[in-house]
Amino acid sequence: MVREDYAVVLDFLPNGYPNDKRPMFQREAIAQAIGTYSFALLELVPKKGVFLQPHEEVYIGSEKRDKIHHIAGRIPYSKLTGTAKAELEFVVHDIVVKNEQRFVNFFNKAGPLSTRMHQLELLPGLGKKRMWEILEERRVEPFKSFDDIKKRIKLMPDPDKLITKRIMKEIMSEQKHYLFVAQREKESY
């Protein structure tokens, strides 16, 4: 699994979770965030006195961190706060747009999953016909941008929105195939 270097804050709880039974002085601030590469949902503990804002990008890599003390761990979608859930799709879309070339490369390099199924077909709203158009067009010349994809493929939905919808689907529920989100290990009880 790829280690995240950056995460975007979805929600910041300066006094920890409201349902935390510990006395106020023992609670620590918590930030719920999403990794910018493998879209892992993370629980971060900021350094003392640090106040984080939703949509703020923070460094969580292995070098010296300026705002984050430690990563408490990964969390499932179901444990996100209402605010974090409300911000999630906006943040994911923003990450997709900021990393356009990475996702354009997906359209250029996506391959078959089996003899009957192609990775492109996993994008919501993209069927066999559109998939074949993309495959034909990328043989002529690789796509350069989301706009290039839209211009060259007739009636193509916005590629950034297709990618965002797929990432949201992978984050929110169990999938047979994962294209963009790092899979969580199965939780054992």
Secondary structure, 3 states (H helix, E strand, C coil): CCCCCEEEEEEEECCCCCCCCCCHHHCCCEEEEEECCCCCEEEEEECCCCCCCCCCEEECCCCCCCCEEEEEEECCHHHCCHHHHHHHHHHHHHHHHHCHHHHHHHHHHCCECCCCCEHHHHCCCCCHHHHHHHHHHHHHCCCCCHHHHHHHCCCCCCHHHHHHHHHHHHHHCCCCCCCCCCCCCCCCC
